[in-house]
Amino acid sequence: MGRTHYICCLSISMKKSSMKKHNFGAGPSILPQEVFEQSAQACLEYNGIGLSLLEISHRSKEFEAILDETLTLTRELLQIPDNYKVLLMQGGANMQFAMVPYNLLNENETASYLDTGVWAAKAEEEARLYGKTHIVASSKPDAYRYIPKTFEVPKDSVYLHVTSNNTIYGTEFFEDKSYDVPVVADMSSDIFSRPVDVSRYGLIYAGAQKNLGSAGITMVIIREDLIGRSARAKSKMWDYGIYAKNNSLYNTPPVFAIYTCLLTLRWLKKLGGLTAMEKRNKAKAELLYAEIDRNPLFKGHAVAEDRSRMNINFVPVHPEDEAAFLEFVKPYHIHGIKGYRTVGGFRASCYNALPIESVQVLVQAMQDFEKTK
Ligand SMILES: *Cc1c(COP(=O)(O)O)cnc(C)c1O
C-alpha cells in the first residue's frame, strides 16, 4: 500500500525538480541517470519484495545476488584473469594507501613510488609507516604537468606504486606497463574508462565515487599470491585475506553503495563495455582539448602527451577571467568546473557517465565568453 504511494510521489517530485545540471564535478560525481532512478526506486522498494534495499539483510538471497552479479560483471568487463581476487571494502582510496603496504610490505623492505601528484605523494607517506620507500621519479617541481617515463625501479622493491590518473592535475597514462616488480595502481579516477590489461598489475584499487558508484565502497583487484604477503600480525578488517576468504562478506558491507556499482556496471555492459566507453571518452576529451587549444582565453595545464581524458585542467590566460568565467557559465547550467583548491583555474571532469552534450555546452560557453571580449 504505502510503498506505491511513495514511489508515485517520488516520480512526481522528480518531474517537478529543476533542470539537471551539466555536472563536471571531480567526485563524488555524475552517474548514469538510470542509476540514480533505479537506486532511488530500490530505496523505496527493492524488486517487488515489499521491502527497501536499505532494510534487508546483507546475507539475504537478494543481496547475495547483487554481490555475485557485481563481482561477475567486474571480472567480465575488465577480463580479470582467474588468479586475481576482486574484493570490496570501505575506507576509500585513502585507506588503500595504508592497506597496501600493511599487507604487502615488511618493515625492513622497500616499496617504490612514482610521484605524479597529491594522491601519489599521500600514498607514499602512508607506506613509510610500514616499511621503507623509494621515490623513483617526481614531476612535482614542474607542478605535476607530466608523467615521468624514464626511471629505474630497484629490483629489490616489493612493488612499484603508480597513480594511473592524476585527478587533481589532469595527467593520465594509457599504457599498462610491466616492470620487474609487481605494479600497484591507484585507478580511483579512471577505472572502467578504458580496457585494462589486468595481468600487468599486482594490485589495482579504486574508490567508487568517480566512475563506479556512490561513495562508500572501494574495489581491490589483487593477484592471489600477494594476499597476506607481509609477515606482520594483521587486524581482521585490514587483512585482504579475510575479505578474500569471506567473499567480502566478513562483516556488513555497504549494501546500497554496492548496488549503485552493479547498476553502473550493467549500464557499461549495455553500452558496449570498455572499448565503447574508451571511444566515448576519447571523443569528449578531444572536443574539449581542441577548444582549449583554439581559444585564446584559455590554456591547458598538462603537457599534451599526458593529458587526462577524465580530468581536463585548464587555466585562464588572464587571471582576472577566472572568477568572470565561473560566473559566466552559470546560465548554461554548468556545475563543478572550479579547479582543485590548491591549483585554481578550471577542471572539467569528464567521467564515463558525462554525456558528450555536456561537453558541447561547455565548449559553447567558452566560445560565447570569447565573443564578450
Ligand atoms: C579521489 C581520489 C582519491 C581519494 O579517494 P578517497 O576515496 O576519498 O579516499 C585517491 N586517489 C585518486 C587517484 C583519486 O582520484
PDBQT file of the ligand as one rigid body, heavy atoms in Angstrom, charges set to zero:
ROOT
HETATM    1  C1  LIG A 401      39.612  10.757  -5.285  1.00  0.00    +0.000 C 
HETATM    2  C2  LIG A 401      40.919  10.062  -5.293  1.00  0.00    +0.000 A 
HETATM    3  C3  LIG A 401      41.500   9.576  -4.102  1.00  0.00    +0.000 A 
HETATM    4  C4  LIG A 401      40.859   9.763  -2.754  1.00  0.00    +0.000 C 
HETATM    5  O1  LIG A 401      39.808   8.882  -2.633  1.00  0.00    +0.000 OA
HETATM    6  P1  LIG A 401      39.006   8.677  -1.260  1.00  0.00    +0.000 P 
HETATM    7  O2  LIG A 401      38.013   7.651  -1.669  1.00  0.00    +0.000 OA
HETATM    8  O3  LIG A 401      38.416   9.994  -0.896  1.00  0.00    +0.000 OA
HETATM    9  O4  LIG A 401      39.957   8.184  -0.253  1.00  0.00    +0.000 OA
HETATM   10  C5  LIG A 401      42.702   8.919  -4.203  1.00  0.00    +0.000 A 
HETATM   11  N1  LIG A 401      43.319   8.728  -5.383  1.00  0.00    +0.000 NA
HETATM   12  C6  LIG A 401      42.803   9.193  -6.531  1.00  0.00    +0.000 A 
HETATM   13  C7  LIG A 401      43.525   8.968  -7.815  1.00  0.00    +0.000 C 
HETATM   14  C8  LIG A 401      41.591   9.880  -6.521  1.00  0.00    +0.000 A 
HETATM   15  O5  LIG A 401      41.067  10.338  -7.666  1.00  0.00    +0.000 OA
ENDROOT
TORSDOF 0
